[in-house]
Amino acid sequence: MNTSAVARLLNVSHSTIQRWVTQLNMDVERNQLGHYQFSDEDIALLRKIQDQLNEGIILQKVSISEKKIRKATIQKHSESNKEHDQLLERVIRLENGLKTKADDVVSYQLLQHRSEMEEMHKLVKKLEARIEALEKPTGQHFDYFLAAEEAAATKKTKKRPFIKMIFGNRKNDSSSWSTADSD
């Protein structure tokens, strides 16, 4: 069967069939023009690949070498063992699916940690820049210190209240007034 016929049989595009064959390194015969010629065994293998993809396994994780071996062992077993082999095959596919999911979770966590680390790195750079700016001596800081020293060096004078300045101190002035009256 050619690629187009297999694609119609599996209800996919013919480019999908070609992609599966090339990415999974399937050993498919070619005719004189270089077109694929699929045997019944190849079609059965493509159906298994399609089933795995429908179950959520990504194309890079699909394993076809185990399927060929299992296919040969299924032919050697009796009918009662076929169910056992099918169950075993399904368990293997589920394990592969779990491995894929676990890999996806770990990848997601790594990406999250990486973004958090990048944020922390940016924050550290900002803090380093601020510390450098604060440690760098500038003329303004020097002027502030000089002004503070000058203010401390000047002596503050005590201000007398306005009324006391006009009338003076009563104790001292009352004695002088009393002497002036007696004169």
C-alpha positions in Angstrom: 0.0 0.0 0.0 1.3 3.5 -0.7 1.4 6.5 1.6 -1.9 8.0 0.5 -3.8 4.8 0.9 -2.4 4.2 4.4 -3.2 7.8 5.4 -6.8 7.3 4.3 -7.0 4.1 6.2 -5.7 5.7 9.4 -7.7 8.9 8.8 -4.6 11.2 8.9 -2.7 13.2 6.3 -0.1 11.6 4.1 2.5 14.1 5.5 1.7 12.7 9.0 2.5 9.2 7.8 5.8 10.4 6.3 6.7 12.3 9.5 6.0 9.2 11.7 8.2 7.0 9.4 11.1 9.5 9.3 11.1 10.5 13.0 10.7 7.0 14.3 13.3 5.6 11.8 10.9 2.9 10.6 12.3 0.4 8.1 9.7 0.7 5.3 10.4 -0.5 1.8 10.4 1.9 -1.2 9.4 1.4 -4.8 11.5 2.3 -7.8 10.4 6.0 -7.6 11.4 6.2 -3.9 7.8 6.2 -2.6 7.0 4.2 0.6 5.4 0.8 0.2 3.7 -0.3 3.4 3.2 -4.0 4.3 0.4 -5.2 6.6 3.0 -5.4 9.4 3.9 -1.7 8.8 0.3 -0.7 8.9 -0.3 -2.5 12.1 2.7 -0.8 13.6 1.4 2.6 12.4 -1.9 1.9 14.1 -0.1 1.2 17.4 1.8 4.4 17.0 -1.5 6.2 16.4 -3.0 4.6 19.5 0.0 5.8 21.6 -0.3 9.3 20.3 -4.0 9.3 21.0 -3.2 8.3 24.6 -1.1 11.4 25.0 2.4 10.1 24.5 4.5 12.5 22.4 6.0 11.3 19.1 9.6 11.5 20.4 8.7 9.1 23.3 6.9 6.5 21.1 8.9 3.2 21.1 8.4 1.0 18.1 11.2 -1.6 18.7 9.3 -3.1 21.7 6.2 -3.3 19.6 7.9 -5.4 16.9 9.3 -7.8 19.5 6.0 -8.1 21.3 4.3 -8.6 17.9 6.5 -11.6 17.3 6.0 -13.0 20.8 2.2 -12.6 20.4 2.3 -14.9 17.4 4.1 -17.5 19.4 1.7 -17.4 22.4 -1.7 -19.0 22.5 -4.9 -17.1 22.5 -5.2 -17.0 26.3 -1.8 -15.3 26.5 -2.8 -12.6 24.0 -4.9 -10.9 26.6 -1.9 -11.0 29.0 0.4 -9.5 26.4 -2.1 -6.8 25.6 -2.4 -5.9 29.2 1.4 -5.9 29.6 1.6 -3.7 26.5 -0.9 -1.3 28.0 1.0 -1.2 31.3 4.1 -0.3 29.4 2.3 2.5 27.5 0.9 3.8 30.8 4.4 3.8 32.4 5.7 5.6 29.4 2.9 8.1 29.8 3.7 8.6 33.5 7.4 9.1 32.7 6.4 11.7 30.1 4.2 13.5 32.6 6.9 13.3 35.3 9.4 14.8 32.8 7.0 17.6 32.0 6.4 18.4 35.6 10.1 18.5 36.3 10.7 20.7 33.3 8.0 23.1 34.4 9.5 23.2 37.9 12.9 23.9 36.5 11.6 26.7 34.4 9.8 28.2 37.4 13.0 28.0 39.5 15.0 29.5 36.7 12.7 32.5 36.4 12.8 33.0 40.2 16.6 32.8 40.0 16.6 35.4 37.3 14.4 37.7 39.3 16.7 37.3 42.3 19.7 38.0 40.1 18.1 41.3 38.9 17.3 42.3 42.5 20.9 41.6 43.6 22.2 43.7 40.7 19.9 46.6 41.7 21.0 46.3 45.3 24.7 46.3 44.3 24.2 49.4 42.2 22.5 51.2 45.1 25.2 50.2 47.5 27.9 51.5 45.1 26.0 54.8 44.7 25.8 55.2 48.5 29.5 54.4 49.0 30.7 56.7 46.3 31.9 60.0 47.9 30.3 63.2 46.5 30.9 66.9 47.2 27.4 67.2 48.7 28.2 65.0 51.6 31.3 67.0 52.4 29.4 70.3 52.4 26.8 68.9 54.8 29.5 67.9 57.3 31.1 71.3 57.1 27.8 73.1 57.7 27.2 70.8 60.7 30.6 71.6 62.2 30.1 75.4 61.6 26.8 75.3 63.3 28.2 73.5 66.3 31.2 75.9 66.6 29.0 79.0 66.7 28.0 80.0 70.2 24.3 80.6 70.8 23.5 83.8 72.7 20.7 83.8 75.2 17.9 86.0 74.2 16.2 88.2 76.8 12.5 88.6 76.8 11.4 92.0 75.3 9.6 93.2 78.4 12.6 92.5 80.6 14.8 94.3 78.2 12.6 97.4 78.4 11.8 97.5 82.1 14.9 95.7 83.3 15.1 93.2 86.2 12.7 94.3 89.0 14.9 93.1 91.8 17.8 95.2 90.7 15.6 98.1 89.5 13.4 98.3 92.6 16.3 99.0 94.8 17.5 101.7 92.5 14.0 103.2 92.3 13.6 103.4 96.0 16.9 105.2 96.3 15.8 107.6 93.6 12.6 108.5 95.5 14.4 109.2 98.7 16.6 111.7 97.0 
